[in-house]
Amino acid sequence: MRRIDYDTEQYQDYARGRALAEQQMQTWISAFGAVLPEQRPLTGLDVGSGTGRFTPALAQAFGPVTGVEPSVRMREIAQAQSLHPDVQYLAGSAEDIPVPSGSADYALMFLAWHHVQDKPQAVRELARVLKPGGRLLLRANFSDHHPRPWWLEYFPRGYEVDASIFQPLHEVIAMFTSAGWRVAGFGTVTEPSSGTRGDMLERLRLRTLSFFGQLGPDDLEAGFRRLEEAVAADPGAPAPVFSEPLLTLQRP
Ligand SMILES: C[S@@+](CC[C@H](N)C(=O)[O-])C[C@H]1O[C@@H](n2cnc3c(N)ncnc32)[C@H](O)[C@@H]1O
């Protein structure tokens, strides 16, 4: 995968391009709640928190959250937007999480795992910061469990290019289980529709997905042209939904 530098690309448009409607956020919070212990408050980490898309909602639902994010620009936007008193954002990464050992009940990594350069170190660091029995909610795509969003087919080799960004599921599981973790759950979550196909096209034009960073200019142009033609046939139709994988891992 071509590395995405969020300090030079995507950060200006990320919050707009990847905005979630209230109902979509509630779908995720319910899915997270279903795989977390019932006690409240829980101390959480949002690792690769980006612009803080999930962080305040996690704090609202479960208890205090620390967002850990390597990109200065993404963190600045998160800090400027989040007013929740139980949220703090810190510089760091999955490989180097600046919180005490055994201090968190859970960590969420939402579409951040594929950016992690030193994955074995991240497995060790996540085990360090979680309490024994603590959970990692890994909302990741996998090359063999890919959500295949409806718009991807319009881009030349779209599916192959996007799938190649991600590891196969068994490889991710093996990285954790070989370090003593266990799989606590694997399923999919289907958000309600993100609006109309026309709305979705507008958001996709902001190119706030790692996928677009993998395409050359000709494929980008061809893909958007084909997508625009398809959407123009019925721009007000609801954007089709798709199912997104959520892997829950439990620390030893
Ligand atoms: C697709 S964004 C997801 C942001 C947020 N979780 C969300 O869903 O809106 C990926 C984020 O992972 C961050 N990231 C990159 N390398 C990372 C690493 N090694 N550890 C943790 N996060 C990382 C990026 O800076 C970026 O903010």
The ligand as a MOL file (V3000), in Angstrom:
LIG
                    3D

  0  0  0     0  0            999 V3000
M  V30 BEGIN CTAB
M  V30 COUNTS 27 29 0 0 0
M  V30 BEGIN ATOM
M  V30 1 C -8.7370 6.2830 8.0120 0
M  V30 2 S -8.1600 7.2720 9.3460 0 CHG=1
M  V30 3 C -9.2750 6.7420 10.6370 0
M  V30 4 C -9.4720 7.8000 11.7000 0
M  V30 5 C -10.5810 7.4620 12.6990 0
M  V30 6 N -10.3180 6.2350 13.4080 0
M  V30 7 C -11.9060 7.3960 11.9900 0
M  V30 8 O -12.4560 6.3120 11.8240 0
M  V30 9 O -12.3790 8.4550 11.5560 0 CHG=-1
M  V30 10 C -6.6580 6.4860 9.7940 0
M  V30 11 C -5.9270 7.1780 10.9260 0
M  V30 12 O -4.8850 6.3090 11.4170 0
M  V30 13 C -3.7900 7.1330 11.7390 0
M  V30 14 N -2.5640 6.3330 11.8010 0
M  V30 15 C -1.5680 6.2470 10.8780 0
M  V30 16 N -0.5900 5.4630 11.3480 0
M  V30 17 C -0.9760 5.0320 12.5710 0
M  V30 18 C -0.3720 4.2180 13.5700 0
M  V30 19 N 0.8100 3.6460 13.3740 0
M  V30 20 N -1.0270 4.0310 14.7260 0
M  V30 21 C -2.2400 4.5910 14.9230 0
M  V30 22 N -2.8520 5.3650 14.0210 0
M  V30 23 C -2.2400 5.5980 12.8580 0
M  V30 24 C -3.7900 8.1900 10.6590 0
M  V30 25 O -2.9930 9.3040 11.0180 0
M  V30 26 C -5.2690 8.4780 10.5180 0
M  V30 27 O -5.6730 9.5170 11.3610 0
M  V30 END ATOM
M  V30 BEGIN BOND
M  V30 1 1 1 2
M  V30 2 1 2 3
M  V30 3 1 2 10
M  V30 4 1 3 4
M  V30 5 1 4 5
M  V30 6 1 5 6
M  V30 7 1 5 7
M  V30 8 2 7 8
M  V30 9 1 7 9
M  V30 10 1 10 11
M  V30 11 1 11 12
M  V30 12 1 11 26
M  V30 13 1 12 13
M  V30 14 1 13 14
M  V30 15 1 13 24
M  V30 16 1 14 15
M  V30 17 1 14 23
M  V30 18 2 15 16
M  V30 19 1 16 17
M  V30 20 1 17 18
M  V30 21 2 17 23
M  V30 22 1 18 19
M  V30 23 2 18 20
M  V30 24 1 20 21
M  V30 25 2 21 22
M  V30 26 1 22 23
M  V30 27 1 24 25
M  V30 28 1 24 26
M  V30 29 1 26 27
M  V30 END BOND
M  V30 END CTAB
M  END
